[in-house]
Amino acid sequence: MRWCAGWEGRLEAGRRPRGGRLVPGLGQGVYSVGWPDDRVKAARAAGLSLAVIGDCGADAGQLASVLAEVRAKNWRALTRWPGSYLAVARSGETLAVIGDLAGQHPVYWRADAAGTWWSTAASALAALDEAPVDVTALAAHLAFGQPDVLATRSLFRDVKRVPGGHLLLLAPGGAAVERYEPVAYPTVDLRQQAPMVRAALAEAVATRIDDRPVSADLAGLDSTTLACLAAQRTPVTAVTFADERLRDDDLSYATRTVATVPGLAHHTAPGTEGTVYYAGLDDLSTLPVTDAPNAYAVTASIKRTVLNAVAANTPSPGVHFTGAAGDAVLSTPSSYIADLLRERRHRQAWQHALGHARLRHTSAFTVLAHARPASRIDLAGAWRQTAAELRRPARDWIPQAQRPHAWTPLLASADWMTPDARLRLSAALDEAAGALHDAPSRLAEWTDRQDLARVGANTAGWRALALAEHGIELAAPFLDNEVIRACLAVGADQRGAPGRYKPLLGEAFAHTDVLPGFVLSRATKGGFNALAYQGLRDHAPLLRVLLGPTSHLAALGLVTEQPVHDALARAAAGQPTAQGALHLVVAAEVWLRQLAAAPPKWWEEASAHVAAA
């Protein structure tokens, strides 16, 4: 696993990250682990220093040019380069550790009387004294799926996390968390912002292209955009996962695209009978251990099929582009209609409800009815409502889409917990509501950021799989800071308007030579439901064992056997079931079992590497 860590304190730390290398320019206390030399850049002058670790588009001269911003403590200026990276800056006795907006470089810390350790891996900080999993925080992860609900609470006891849009400041007085990203962006018209989106995406792609082989998913609109942008600079090995069970049109669009766009060499990654969700979970040692529960543990067989095709058709490990998070920044759920109602934009709310109703074959009144409850409450009030719901008996399952929109939807997995676990989660949520400040006023602003944080954390697991098995670097440009900023500056009512599929991307690349017109006019999207349901049917016996009496989640009170059995029975009968909840709890169970079976060795005595330091 790649990670970074640092120590700030009165005394020497006495230990260091195992296999760690000192990051240049920041003194004796900051280490990178597993990062290649060319992904660690630094500048230093007159008591000021700055390092960036990851994919960063800044060169040494650009880093040096912003040292004045470090002196002025204008931390946000250090997050504006293309790419996805961690920034660490020192000004006098103050150290700032700045993760990215999407959680691909998260920041955690733990303090004691002697000083503060920080890291991009919560597991590493927990390993300092074998701190256990924070059961309530894990319950929140399963029940809500929104990383920032419990703010600074991580999945490990005594390890704190930096919420999205915040940074960690370390000074002689101790550790503090400070916001660097505004809660909401000033709204810009879609057509006006479209060139900025195009430029941000083009820079994000260009930053990753060097002398390595380049490959890309070629499937939906988002991944196709990245593949075509890359093909303008270098030959691209384009791969489409093709499985007749999906019955989508990804392959036909990919074939047409390759015939039109120079620089794309197309290969299919055909699925087999065993290429389904939940395959391979009988041997967890084949999965990389990640810092948090990861959705790609469930879909690893599909990702491996694509990565195998990439490896077979490129001369050496390179960089692979994926459209992950395109949905999160280019569109938005219809829950934004609640914001229109809140702001008394009733005519627009009605027009949008009509459009979404036509897409969903329902009535506009039903769409508005789903949005209205969330329009009448703020985030803190919504959390208190949800806390009260957790104190009541578990609900009967119905599809999430049939429930009213909510600021923080209560997922079916919350109804699988013991009453005691629900009560503890309820108390934590009430506490979080009481401590909430500078909350967004719009539902869409909160939802968009949480969706990005969730996708970013999951993409880290996919990246670990690609690196561990093939040495392939995974690139997800839609998760870059500047791409996020460019896209989310456009209001949700424009990005999610029902009349056109992903209108922001269409406007950004209209009248350019990047994407063919038939791609821009595409209104379909592939899905993996068929493989999810077949995986549930094929692997139901294994899942019953994983989530049965010997389950680690069950021992913590976070899963009870009967509702899981009922959900699997519905899937076996071909009926709708709580797919998302099953996905979450299986990933969490895998993670807990991996931690228990083979915890990584994170640290070593500092004295053993005095010469290296």
SEGUDREN-912734 format. One line per 8 residues: number of its first residue (from 1); their letters; for each residue x, y, z of C-alpha. Coordinates in Angstrom, 3 decimals, padded with zeros to 6 digits, always signed. Layout:
<sites>
NUM = a = X:Y:Z  ...
</sites>
This chain:
<sites>
1 = mrwcagwe = +000.000:+000.000:+000.000  +001.214:+003.518:-000.764  +000.942:+005.934:+002.123  +002.555:+008.871:+003.846  +003.081:+009.712:+007.499  +004.707:+012.287:+009.717  +005.512:+013.115:+013.326  +005.441:+016.519:+015.002
9 = grleagrr = +006.411:+016.607:+018.660  +008.716:+017.637:+021.476  +010.481:+014.258:+021.514  +011.805:+011.911:+018.873  +009.135:+009.509:+017.673  +011.245:+006.367:+018.218  +009.739:+004.665:+015.186  +009.223:+005.270:+011.523
17 = prggrlvp = +007.057:+003.868:+008.722  +008.337:+000.486:+007.617  +010.122:+000.964:+004.301  +009.563:+004.713:+004.530  +011.678:+007.327:+002.805  +012.117:+010.869:+004.061  +010.287:+013.420:+001.957  +012.891:+016.013:+000.927
25 = glgqgvys = +012.736:+019.520:+002.311  +010.426:+018.859:+005.254  +012.938:+017.900:+007.938  +013.261:+014.569:+009.713  +009.604:+013.801:+010.361  +007.769:+013.229:+007.040  +007.891:+009.935:+005.131  +006.482:+008.432:+001.972
33 = vgwpddrv = +006.031:+004.677:+001.565  +005.791:+002.956:-001.790  +005.673:+006.147:-003.867  +008.073:+006.311:-006.850  +010.636:+009.106:-006.751  +008.998:+011.006:-009.596  +005.743:+011.231:-007.609  +007.428:+013.035:-004.726
41 = kaaraagl = +008.370:+016.630:-005.532  +009.532:+019.375:-003.208  +010.693:+022.990:-003.006  +012.337:+024.847:-000.139  +013.613:+028.351:+000.611  +014.131:+030.582:+003.636  +012.341:+028.501:+006.250  +009.502:+027.574:+003.898
49 = slavigdc = +008.987:+024.153:+002.339  +006.406:+022.370:+000.239  +006.119:+018.788:-000.960  +003.497:+017.126:-003.160  +003.079:+013.363:-003.277  +001.025:+011.720:-006.020  +000.045:+012.765:-009.542  +000.726:+016.503:-009.539
57 = gadagqla = +001.045:+018.647:-012.641  +003.408:+021.153:-011.001  +007.129:+021.119:-011.784  +009.906:+022.263:-009.460  +009.673:+025.859:-010.654  +005.931:+026.021:-010.055  +006.338:+024.573:-006.580  +008.992:+027.165:-005.762
65 = svlaevra = +006.783:+029.948:-007.096  +004.059:+029.293:-004.521  +006.286:+029.334:-001.442  +005.031:+032.869:-000.870  +001.552:+031.340:-000.517  +002.956:+028.990:+002.102  +004.310:+031.974:+004.041  +000.894:+033.661:+003.799
73 = knwraltr = -000.782:+030.396:+004.852  -002.960:+030.510:+001.747  -003.283:+026.737:+001.798  -005.948:+026.415:-000.914  -003.474:+027.752:-003.475  -001.488:+024.540:-002.994  -004.413:+022.433:-004.204  -004.956:+024.044:-007.618
81 = wpgsylav = -002.619:+022.066:-009.857  -003.992:+019.343:-012.142  -003.760:+015.826:-010.784  -004.526:+014.119:-007.497  -002.009:+014.495:-004.700  -001.228:+015.162:-001.044  +000.378:+018.514:-000.209  +002.537:+019.015:+002.900
89 = arsgetla = +003.806:+022.519:+003.643  +005.897:+024.011:+006.435  +005.980:+027.659:+007.406  +008.063:+028.246:+010.521  +006.684:+026.000:+013.264  +003.433:+025.278:+011.415  +002.964:+022.186:+009.269  -000.093:+021.906:+007.002
97 = vigdlagq = -001.166:+018.508:+005.659  -003.682:+018.870:+002.841  -005.534:+015.958:+001.275  -007.629:+016.113:-001.880  -011.344:+016.857:-002.198  -012.317:+013.295:-003.135  -010.550:+011.371:-000.376  -008.001:+009.616:-002.564
105 = hpvywrad = -005.374:+011.096:-000.265  -007.173:+011.152:+003.092  -005.545:+012.547:+006.218  -005.788:+011.071:+009.723  -004.079:+011.921:+012.981  -003.712:+010.948:+016.619  -002.147:+013.023:+019.370  -000.679:+012.429:+022.817
113 = aagtwwst = +001.304:+014.482:+025.314  +004.523:+014.063:+023.313  +003.201:+015.106:+019.912  +001.093:+014.102:+016.921  +001.360:+011.393:+014.308  -000.481:+011.964:+011.036  -000.901:+009.613:+008.099  -002.855:+008.935:+004.936
121 = aasalaal = -003.587:+005.449:+006.348  -005.825:+005.207:+009.406  -004.826:+001.558:+009.849  -001.212:+002.605:+010.322  -002.076:+004.989:+013.144  -004.288:+002.348:+014.761  -001.349:-000.078:+014.625  +000.757:+002.234:+016.821
129 = deapvdvt = -000.969:+000.707:+019.853  -003.352:-001.801:+018.241  -006.339:+000.509:+018.549  -009.513:-001.459:+017.722  -012.157:-000.692:+015.139  -014.609:+002.021:+016.216  -017.825:+000.013:+016.045  -020.112:+003.043:+015.933
137 = alaahlaf = -018.109:+004.648:+013.131  -018.266:+001.396:+011.168  -022.024:+001.301:+011.818  -022.290:+004.797:+010.335  -020.290:+003.677:+007.299  -022.764:+000.832:+006.745  -025.959:+002.715:+007.584  -025.340:+005.968:+005.702
145 = gqpdvlat = -022.579:+005.548:+003.136  -021.654:+009.238:+003.605  -018.077:+009.618:+004.912  -018.457:+013.028:+006.571  -021.490:+012.297:+008.760  -019.401:+011.668:+011.874  -016.906:+014.376:+010.881  -013.525:+013.670:+012.554
153 = rslfrdvk = -014.355:+010.126:+013.656  -012.426:+007.447:+011.736  -013.059:+003.699:+011.574  -010.533:+003.182:+014.391  -010.838:+004.214:+018.015  -008.630:+007.200:+018.947  -007.709:+007.870:+015.311  -009.247:+011.062:+013.943
161 = rvpgghll = -009.918:+011.911:+010.323  -009.867:+015.190:+008.448  -013.296:+015.714:+006.831  -013.607:+016.598:+003.162  -012.558:+020.127:+002.230  -010.482:+020.510:+005.421  -006.766:+020.309:+006.231  -004.697:+019.397:+009.272
169 = llapggaa = -002.588:+022.107:+010.947  +000.166:+021.040:+013.340  +001.862:+023.646:+015.517  +003.481:+023.776:+018.973  +000.007:+024.260:+020.435  -001.222:+020.959:+019.009  -003.361:+019.768:+016.100  -006.286:+021.620:+014.538
177 = veryepva = -008.584:+021.050:+011.573  -009.303:+024.000:+009.293  -011.587:+024.321:+006.287  -009.853:+025.294:+003.038  -012.670:+024.620:+000.546  -015.896:+026.648:+000.592  -019.058:+024.837:+001.629  -020.641:+025.826:-001.688
185 = yptvdlrq = -019.354:+027.340:-004.915  -020.809:+030.469:-006.547  -023.114:+029.177:-009.258  -021.983:+029.611:-012.860  -024.107:+029.075:-015.968  -023.505:+025.746:-017.682  -022.589:+027.195:-021.071  -020.230:+029.712:-019.524
193 = qapmvraa = -018.508:+027.026:-017.443  -018.252:+024.376:-020.167  -014.854:+025.563:-021.525  -013.450:+025.457:-017.979  -014.612:+021.861:-017.598  -013.027:+020.915:-020.922  -009.735:+022.572:-019.974  -009.659:+020.973:-016.512
201 = laeavatr = -010.253:+017.493:-017.933  -007.680:+017.963:-020.686  -005.059:+019.065:-018.130  -005.957:+016.208:-015.794  -005.363:+013.690:-018.577  -002.202:+015.375:-019.850  -000.671:+015.375:-016.358  -000.670:+011.564:-016.311
209 = iddrpvsa = +000.844:+011.015:-019.761  +004.598:+010.543:-019.972  +006.658:+007.759:-021.528  +004.545:+004.950:-020.028  +002.006:+002.942:-022.042  -001.492:+004.414:-021.791  -004.720:+002.436:-021.626  -008.299:+003.369:-020.888
217 = dlagldst = -011.735:+001.971:-020.309  -013.911:+002.505:-023.379  -017.468:+002.032:-022.220  -019.748:+004.855:-021.107  -019.668:+008.538:-021.973  -017.255:+009.442:-019.160  -014.565:+006.848:-019.879  -014.884:+007.447:-023.630
225 = tlaclaaq = -014.175:+011.140:-023.074  -010.965:+010.358:-021.204  -009.854:+007.784:-023.774  -010.356:+010.277:-026.598  -008.540:+013.047:-024.742  -005.596:+010.732:-024.135  -005.591:+009.607:-027.778  -004.938:+013.191:-028.837
233 = rtpvtavt = -001.533:+012.918:-027.141  -000.441:+009.282:-027.388  -001.582:+005.856:-028.623  -004.157:+004.360:-026.264  -005.023:+000.732:-025.615  -008.799:+000.952:-025.197  -010.570:-001.891:-023.385  -014.296:-002.633:-023.225
241 = faderlrd = -015.694:-005.160:-020.779  -018.086:-007.165:-022.946  -020.565:-009.615:-021.487  -023.749:-010.626:-023.295  -025.582:-010.864:-019.961  -025.381:-007.084:-019.615  -027.372:-006.387:-022.782  -026.016:-002.846:-023.027
249 = ddlsyatr = -024.647:-000.909:-025.989  -021.179:-000.123:-024.615  -019.457:-002.396:-027.118  -021.300:-001.035:-030.150  -020.479:+002.553:-029.180  -016.868:+001.585:-028.476  -016.544:-000.041:-031.906  -017.914:+003.064:-033.627
257 = tvatvpgl = -015.640:+005.315:-031.573  -012.485:+003.383:-032.441  -013.411:+003.505:-036.105  -013.689:+007.289:-035.899  -011.002:+008.445:-033.452  -007.333:+007.975:-034.437  -004.968:+006.622:-031.801  -007.326:+004.118:-030.171
265 = ahhtapgt = -006.451:+000.402:-030.422  -009.495:-001.527:-029.235  -009.634:-004.785:-027.263  -012.531:-006.507:-025.575  -012.402:-008.093:-022.147  -015.028:-010.831:-022.416  -016.786:-011.965:-019.296  -017.107:-015.640:-018.419
273 = egtvyyag = -019.611:-017.578:-016.352  -017.555:-016.835:-013.245  -017.091:-013.136:-013.937  -019.770:-011.947:-011.538  -020.083:-010.054:-008.299  -018.840:-011.809:-005.142  -016.604:-014.225:-007.054  -013.346:-015.197:-005.339
281 = lddlstlp = -014.379:-014.356:-001.790  -013.604:-017.898:-000.680  -009.911:-016.918:-000.622  -009.459:-013.421:+000.786  -005.678:-013.641:+000.506  -006.048:-012.928:-003.219  -007.343:-009.426:-002.458  -005.065:-006.561:-001.416
289 = vtdapnay = -005.608:-005.317:+002.126  -007.001:-001.785:+001.987  -007.234:+000.930:+004.602  -011.041:+000.804:+004.694  -013.847:-001.449:+003.434  -013.750:-001.320:-000.325  -016.505:-001.886:-002.868  -014.112:-003.398:-005.402
297 = avtasikr = -013.603:-006.431:-003.181  -017.054:-007.442:-004.425  -016.411:-006.734:-008.122  -012.752:-007.815:-008.253  -013.348:-010.526:-010.866  -014.717:-007.947:-013.304  -011.892:-005.487:-012.677  -009.331:-008.269:-013.039
305 = tvlnavaa = -010.787:-009.181:-016.428  -010.221:-005.632:-017.663  -006.758:-005.349:-016.108  -005.724:-008.694:-017.592  -006.714:-007.425:-021.036  -004.707:-004.259:-020.476  -001.647:-006.210:-019.341  -001.904:-008.572:-022.306
313 = ntpspgvh = -001.992:-005.728:-024.818  +000.563:-003.255:-023.477  +004.355:-003.795:-023.489  +004.824:-002.877:-019.827  +002.817:-001.550:-016.881  +001.482:+001.905:-017.595  -001.334:+004.254:-016.671  -004.980:+003.242:-017.073
321 = ftgaagda = -007.765:+005.828:-017.275  -011.170:+005.190:-015.760  -014.295:+007.330:-015.820  -015.004:+006.741:-012.110  -016.900:+009.671:-010.538  -018.083:+011.042:-013.870  -021.660:+010.512:-012.732  -020.981:+012.373:-009.479
329 = vlstpssy = -019.677:+015.562:-011.101  -021.478:+015.661:-014.443  -024.994:+014.888:-013.248  -026.856:+014.683:-009.958  -029.803:+012.731:-008.515  -033.292:+014.184:-008.888  -033.218:+014.992:-005.172  -032.038:+018.483:-006.184
337 = iadllrer = -035.735:+019.209:-006.787  -035.967:+019.517:-002.992  -033.683:+022.550:-003.260  -035.921:+024.126:-005.884  -038.889:+023.690:-003.561  -036.910:+025.052:-000.602  -036.056:+028.180:-002.573  -039.664:+028.566:-003.750
345 = rhrqawqh = -038.713:+028.057:-007.387  -041.996:+026.260:-007.850  -042.396:+026.659:-011.609  -038.932:+025.238:-012.267  -039.539:+022.448:-009.747  -042.723:+021.474:-011.595  -040.990:+021.507:-014.997  -038.140:+019.352:-013.725
353 = algharlr = -040.540:+017.001:-011.976  -042.405:+016.510:-015.254  -039.157:+015.633:-017.034  -037.984:+013.177:-014.392  -041.450:+011.637:-014.227  -041.351:+010.870:-017.953  -037.947:+009.197:-017.570  -039.199:+007.062:-014.672
361 = htsaftvl = -042.673:+006.342:-016.045  -044.355:+007.894:-013.037  -046.196:+011.129:-012.282  -044.783:+014.562:-011.520  -046.788:+014.552:-008.290  -044.921:+011.423:-007.183  -041.554:+013.040:-007.971  -042.490:+016.143:-005.982
369 = aharpasr = -043.822:+014.054:-003.106  -040.452:+012.304:-002.858  -038.643:+015.653:-002.765  -040.913:+017.635:-000.453  -039.865:+016.229:+002.986  -036.188:+017.035:+002.379  -037.119:+020.566:+001.286  -038.600:+021.318:+004.697
377 = idlagawr = -035.588:+020.496:+006.856  -031.882:+021.295:+007.083  -028.968:+018.879:+007.495  -028.857:+018.979:+011.293  -032.607:+018.526:+011.527  -032.462:+015.625:+009.087  -029.842:+013.910:+011.233  -031.987:+014.300:+014.323
385 = qtaaelrr = -034.921:+012.800:+012.429  -032.788:+009.858:+011.338  -031.501:+009.407:+014.883  -035.096:+009.171:+016.085  -035.839:+006.610:+013.371  -032.904:+004.493:+014.556  -034.459:+004.361:+018.008  -037.563:+002.755:+016.548
393 = pardwipq = -037.849:-000.879:+015.362  -036.241:-001.806:+012.067  -038.281:-001.088:+008.940  -039.617:-003.560:+006.411  -037.497:-003.461:+003.282  -038.606:-001.526:+000.221  -036.340:-000.314:-002.587  -034.473:+002.862:-001.698
401 = aqrphawt = -035.848:+004.579:-004.803  -039.357:+004.279:-003.373  -038.453:+006.145:-000.194  -038.527:+009.955:+000.026  -035.298:+011.772:-000.756  -033.205:+012.476:+002.329  -030.095:+014.415:+003.245  -028.562:+011.248:+004.681
409 = pllasadw = -030.646:+008.257:+003.585  -030.889:+005.394:+006.037  -029.817:+002.314:+004.096  -031.261:-001.164:+004.491  -028.066:-002.242:+006.265  -029.125:-000.099:+009.236  -032.155:-002.359:+009.629  -029.904:-005.415:+009.885
417 = mtpdarlr = -028.156:-004.181:+013.052  -028.989:-005.151:+016.615  -031.119:-002.702:+018.639  -028.091:-001.857:+020.782  -025.971:-000.959:+017.750  -028.808:+001.180:+016.389  -029.103:+003.020:+019.718  -025.380:+003.772:+019.830
425 = lsaaldea = -025.487:+004.989:+016.243  -028.526:+007.133:+017.055  -026.663:+008.795:+019.937  -023.633:+009.476:+017.729  -025.844:+011.010:+015.049  -027.584:+013.273:+017.583  -024.164:+014.353:+018.811  -023.017:+015.045:+015.237
433 = agalhdap = -026.127:+017.146:+014.610  -025.403:+019.221:+017.705  -021.798:+019.825:+016.640  -022.601:+020.642:+013.008  -021.559:+024.055:+011.728  -021.072:+025.687:+008.301  -023.332:+023.044:+006.784  -024.475:+023.413:+003.158
441 = srlaewtd = -027.908:+024.926:+002.697  -028.716:+022.836:-000.366  -029.274:+019.097:-000.379  -027.448:+018.709:-003.713  -024.324:+020.434:-002.385  -024.079:+017.966:+000.491  -024.983:+014.910:-001.594  -022.521:+015.709:-004.400
449 = rqdlarvg = -019.593:+016.032:-001.992  -020.485:+012.830:-000.138  -020.869:+010.875:-003.373  -017.424:+012.034:-004.454  -015.855:+011.087:-001.133  -017.396:+007.615:-001.329  -016.281:+007.044:-004.925  -012.813:+008.374:-004.123
457 = antagwra = -012.366:+005.996:-001.209  -013.548:+003.040:-003.270  -011.313:+003.940:-006.204  -008.347:+003.629:-003.847  -009.173:-000.075:-003.566  -009.319:-000.523:-007.323  -005.969:+001.267:-007.562  -004.488:-001.108:-004.980
465 = lalaehgi = -005.689:-004.089:-007.023  -004.201:-002.708:-010.254  -000.848:-001.977:-008.623  -000.589:-005.203:-006.666  -001.347:-007.552:-009.544  -000.032:-005.751:-012.621  +001.894:-002.647:-011.551  -000.678:-000.596:-013.464
473 = elaapfld = -001.345:+002.972:-012.288  -005.036:+003.783:-012.160  -005.998:+007.350:-013.116  -009.425:+008.792:-012.288  -009.366:+012.405:-013.543  -012.991:+013.136:-012.612  -011.800:+012.932:-008.980  -009.173:+015.674:-009.415
481 = neviracl = -009.656:+018.850:-007.385  -009.821:+021.182:-010.366  -012.212:+018.958:-012.302  -014.499:+018.757:-009.266  -014.418:+022.524:-008.828  -015.091:+023.190:-012.485  -018.051:+020.812:-012.621  -019.705:+021.562:-009.270
489 = avgadqrg = -019.672:+025.300:-009.988  -022.592:+024.493:-012.294  -025.816:+024.222:-010.336  -027.398:+020.823:-009.797  -030.568:+021.936:-011.566  -028.492:+022.386:-014.748  -026.278:+019.309:-014.417  -029.244:+017.108:-013.522
497 = apgrykpl = -031.865:+018.624:-015.825  -033.831:+015.741:-017.369  -033.957:+016.973:-020.962  -030.422:+015.943:-021.912  -028.037:+013.268:-020.654  -024.989:+014.853:-018.958  -025.485:+018.252:-020.573  -022.332:+019.716:-019.007
505 = lgeafaht = -020.062:+017.217:-020.745  -021.994:+017.604:-023.987  -021.603:+021.374:-023.919  -017.937:+021.140:-022.944  -017.016:+019.062:-025.996  -019.557:+020.252:-028.540  -017.950:+021.670:-031.700  -014.560:+020.167:-030.848
513 = dvlpgfvl = -012.647:+017.364:-032.523  -012.281:+015.365:-029.305  -015.470:+013.284:-029.309  -017.595:+012.096:-032.229  -021.075:+013.569:-032.404  -022.749:+010.191:-031.890  -020.931:+009.839:-028.556  -022.063:+013.267:-027.386
521 = sratkggf = -025.655:+012.499:-028.291  -025.637:+009.174:-026.459  -028.363:+008.896:-023.822  -027.776:+005.336:-022.573  -025.642:+003.965:-019.798  -024.494:+000.428:-019.102  -025.156:-001.289:-015.797  -024.048:-004.405:-013.969
529 = nalayqgl = -027.329:-005.526:-012.402  -027.327:-008.846:-014.260  -023.872:-009.740:-012.949  -024.778:-008.571:-009.458  -027.862:-010.777:-009.306  -026.121:-013.794:-010.805  -023.312:-013.324:-008.297  -025.839:-013.215:-005.456
537 = rdhapllr = -027.439:-016.425:-006.698  -024.198:-018.267:-007.431  -022.438:-017.302:-004.220  -025.350:-017.193:-001.777  -023.972:-020.145:+000.277  -020.622:-018.397:+000.713  -022.310:-015.094:+001.592  -024.424:-016.846:+004.229
545 = vllgptsh = -021.217:-018.128:+005.794  -019.474:-014.757:+005.580  -022.427:-012.971:+007.186  -023.610:-015.816:+009.411  -022.855:-016.763:+013.029  -019.054:-016.540:+012.560  -019.279:-013.091:+010.964  -017.072:-010.383:+012.439
553 = laalglvt = -019.859:-007.876:+011.769  -022.291:-010.111:+013.642  -019.939:-010.206:+016.634  -020.042:-006.397:+016.674  -023.834:-006.303:+016.395  -023.723:-004.779:+012.914  -025.385:-007.684:+011.115  -028.095:-010.111:+012.156
561 = eqpvhdal = -028.619:-013.335:+010.285  -032.310:-013.357:+009.348  -032.545:-010.144:+007.285  -029.421:-011.119:+005.357  -030.957:-014.549:+004.705  -034.158:-012.867:+003.505  -032.259:-010.538:+001.145  -030.326:-013.456:-000.372
569 = araaagqp = -033.531:-015.474:-000.725  -035.147:-012.637:-002.676  -032.146:-012.501:-004.999  -032.246:-016.279:-005.551  -035.910:-015.968:-006.519  -035.110:-013.221:-009.021  -036.842:-010.573:-006.935  -035.547:-007.078:-006.165
577 = taqgalhl = -033.344:-006.992:-003.101  -031.136:-004.640:-001.101  -028.149:-004.883:-003.435  -026.412:-001.787:-002.143  -026.703:-002.895:+001.483  -025.380:-006.371:+000.704  -022.509:-004.826:-001.229  -021.586:-002.636:+001.742
585 = vvaaevwl = -021.750:-005.300:+004.411  -019.848:-007.910:+002.379  -017.049:-005.398:+001.700  -016.915:-004.538:+005.418  -016.862:-008.208:+006.440  -014.024:-008.901:+003.995  -012.071:-005.965:+005.416  -012.517:-007.064:+009.024
593 = rqlaaapp = -011.459:-010.617:+008.219  -008.387:-009.409:+006.357  -007.344:-007.192:+009.255  -007.706:-010.080:+011.679  -005.934:-012.626:+009.474  -002.866:-010.747:+008.311  -002.489:-007.221:+009.633  +000.226:-005.364:+007.687
601 = kwweeasa = +003.466:-004.460:+009.458  +003.318:-000.688:+009.341  +006.202:+000.440:+011.577  +009.818:-000.221:+012.484  +012.218:+001.138:+015.086  +013.793:+004.386:+013.928  +017.204:+003.333:+015.275  +017.341:+000.514:+012.722
609 = hvaaa = +017.604:+003.056:+009.898  +019.612:+005.888:+011.351  +021.908:+005.924:+008.350  +019.036:+006.064:+005.893  +017.508:+008.996:+007.778
</sites>
